Amino acid sequence: MNTTAVPPVLAATDFSPAADQAVGRAAHIARELGAPLVLVHVHEPPVLGEVWRQLQAWVPGMSGVDAQALQQSAQTRLQATAQAVGAEELGGAVATRLVVGRAAAAVAAEAAGCGAQLVVIGARGEHGLAEAVLGSTAERLLHSVACDLLLVREYGGRHYERMLLPTDLGPESRKAVRRLRRLLPTVDSVLLHAYELPYENKLAYAGVEATRLDELHRRAQAELQLALQSLAREVGHSDLPGVCKVVHGYPPAVIAAQAEALGVDLIALSAGSRSTLERVVLGSVCLHLALESPCDLWLVRCDE
């Protein structure tokens, strides 16, 4: 394959163990896609002026450390990481970018500049605080990056073996299913649609009988199962009930629970188009899964 014609995969690293997992996975995917790998580190300069001078006086080992030395240290570590992953995973050179700025904005800008098809980051940052990272860098990337985003929890040198493809049966979700089936054709996959009845809580509060609610659920299950099986056939997926599942419940919770029960190592779903509704979609599903997913999470940007 002519790699120059394939958009690159971009991996962002802060040199943490979680970032090392992400870099390894990014290299693995780049190799499978025949794509170049770009490794990015964003150097966020230390606070300047009087605050920095006070820190140097108060914190042991900080005296004599300046911003230029820290940036040079980051460059050295970035080159070492690129050489290691190039030798172990790709058998070739890895492009590197050291940029100064805020992490999410800088990564998004680099991804746009090199035309990346996928940005890969660790699910936890250098401090190991998932909530802090996902509340800042990953969340901002979800709203700013124009390509797919992969949050990596664990790599371990293995191929993805099984993935869960949640779908709301809408056009963006259909594009996401097609894209992942095309990119990862050898990975076993399960299609999932999680649903709630319209005004379900209000029906119960209004005193609708349980038998009537059960009838509504059976009808919804049957109709949605047919729609999901139709989508499966449309994208070349098996339409058997075991790999074409309709489950009642709050979608983010259902997706996480099904991923755990099925033992998948990847969840892949649409992050929605970059529309005015995006924050609603991301807030209810993608960000929930970013925190609760038991495995890697691939968010597909369906802008075309």
Secondary structure by P-SEA (a helix, b strand, c coil): cccccbbbbbbbbcccaaaaaaaaaaaaaaaaacbbbbbbbbbbcccccaaaaaaaacccccccccaaaaaaaaaaaaaaaaaaaaaccccbbbbbbbbbccaaaaaaaaaaaacccbbbbbcccccccaaaaaacaaaaaaaccccbbbbbcccccccccbbbbbbcccaaaaaaaaaaaaacccbbbbbbbbbbccaaaaaaaacccaaaaaaaaaaaaaaaaaaaaaaaaaacccccccccccccccaaaaaaaaaaaacccbbbbbccccccaaaaaaaccaaaaaaccccbbbbbbccc
